[in-house]
Amino acid sequence: MTETGPLGVYVHWPYCARICPYCDFNVVRDRGRTAEQAALADAIVADLKAQRNLTGPRPLLSIFFGGGTPSLMDPAQVARVIETARALWTPADDLEISLEANPTDAEASRFEALAAAGVARLSLGVQALDDAALAMLGRNHDAGSARRAIAVAARLFPRLSLDLIYARPGQTVEAWREELAQVLAFGPEHLSPYQLTIEAGTAFDRAVGRGKLVVPDEDQAAALFEATQDVLEAAGFDAYEVSNHARGEAARSRHNLVYWRGRDYVGVGPGAHGRLTLAGGKLATTAHRGVADYVRAVAQTGLGFESEALTPVEAAEERLLLGLRIDDGVAFNEVAALALSPDTPRVKSLVEAGLLADDRDRLRATRSGRLVLDRLTGMLAT
């Protein structure tokens, strides 16, 4: 028997015009792959239909197109995927349909068609408003095109979020504060400032290993994090998640809250992950990473993923990892398999250290705890 709780849908579109040197996502170069992309869109639609047979009828909270660069996707195919998902599950009254985009002039010219396809929330990968920083990050837009794209997106989409990367090589707190001020002048309601991390196997990882790239040390990164919180809090933003800030609850990303609150979500497209509650247990799904492999699997089996049933401890660890990222945290009863309570010695010691809030009902990271969130989660999960 399937559960009847609400769910989200994640659509992974892996194509990028350029592979950024810090990126470790499942991406491929977009080089005239028209026939391949049409076949992938067909497979995504078929996969959605097959997964509806697993989930049964559910309320649909969100549809999120990520990647890769889904703003490179044919808007007609975007509309088709949206229409399919809406027909398979029952759309919530406040259904959120989001898409990630890059602010090149070429992609901004497609924003109107994407809005007409049904996208209402755009997540724009601005990353920086400094041309030298954008070049260092391997981006294929400059600050001028970012500003133009923001203006177009603000006019076309009811909801707009801007992504930024900080803790860049050589970045000072003063320069970051000024850059944030420039971004705030556009009047966004949602900002996602991500600290630059060096992921294994990326071009940046190799550059750091060769001594060609030097990133800020832990103290400088912490100072940049604190500056982010101070500037955005003063501008009226709530840090509702460690890297996401919104002006009011309505501006929060409902799709990302699906993840952070432990709700189910269907994942389609190469490399997409999903979480489904079936027969009382949590199923982790992982789609085949290669485009051809994914399309072939859907054609042969109806589904594009492999799956694994999570044990109660694994499910609780994942719930803890994601729940601590948001300001409302995670209820103790949701991580019962980890034997945590307000009176557990390690919980009490972390409260006394100021890393967890003093809350009898929920585990909630403080601002200091968010600075060391990975370590905090590890101490609680052991």
C-alpha positions, 0 to 999 in steps of 0.5 A: 500500500502506498502512502498518500502524503504530498510530493515534489517532482525533480527533473534533471536536464544535464546539458550545459553550454560550458562545464564550470570548474567547480561543478560536480553535478551530472552534466554534459556539454550541449553540442547540437544534441537535438535528437538525443534531447528529444529522446531524453524528453520522451523518456522523462515523460515516460518515467513520470508516468511509470513512477505514478504507478508506484506512488499512487495519487498524491498532492503535487507540491512542486516541480523543479527543473534543475541541472545542468542548465534547464534554461537550454531546454526546449520550452515546448518540452518544459511545458510538456513535462509540466502538463504531464506531472499536473495530470498524473498528480493533484496540483496543490493550490499553491503548486510551485514550478521552478527552473534554474537558468543562466543569465546569458543574453541568449538564455534570457531571450527564452525567458518569455517562452519558459514563463508561457510554458508554466514556469513561475519561479526562476532561480538565476545563476548570477554567481557574481557581479564582478567580471574577473570573478565570473571569469575565474569561476568559468562562467559564460556570462559577464556582469552586464548580461547578469544585470540585463537578465535580472531585469528581464526575469523580474518582469516575467516571473512572479518569483525570482531567486538569485544564486551567488558564490562567495568565499572566492579566492582573494575575496575580502569581507568588504568587497563581499558586503559591497557586492551584496549591496549591489545585488540587493539594489535589484530588489530580489525576494530570495537569495541563495549565497553558496560558499565555494567548496572544492569538490573532489574530481573537479577542475578546481580540485586539481588546481588546488592540488597544483597550488594554482588556486588558493581558497580562503582559509577557515577563519576567512570563510567564517568571516564571509559567512557572518557578513552574509548573515549580517547584511541580509538580516539587516535587509529584511531577509530570514536565513530560513536555510543555511544557504537560502534567505527569503523576504517573508515565508511566501518567498521561500523555495517550496520545492527545496523545503520538500527535501529539507522537511523530509517529504517524498519526491520523484526524481526523473532525468539522468542522475536524478535522485528521488525519495518515495515512501512505499509500504511503510518504508523509505525508498531511495531512487537514483537514475542512471547517470548517462543520457543513453543509459537512462533513455535505454532503461526507461525503454526497457523497464519503464523506469529510469532508476535503480532503488535501495530501501533505506533502513530506519537508521539510514532514513533518520540520518538523512532526515537529520542531515537535511532537517538541521539545514533549516531554521525549524530543524527536525523533531526528535520523533522523526529521528527516533532511530538515532536514540536522540532526546533533549536529555541525551548527553551529546545533545545536552553538551551541544546545547551548552556549547551554543551549537543547538537551540535549547528546545525540548521538541526539536533539534535546531542548529543555532547560527554558530552551529550552522558554521560547523554544520557538517561536524555538528551533524556527524556528532549527533549521528554517531 
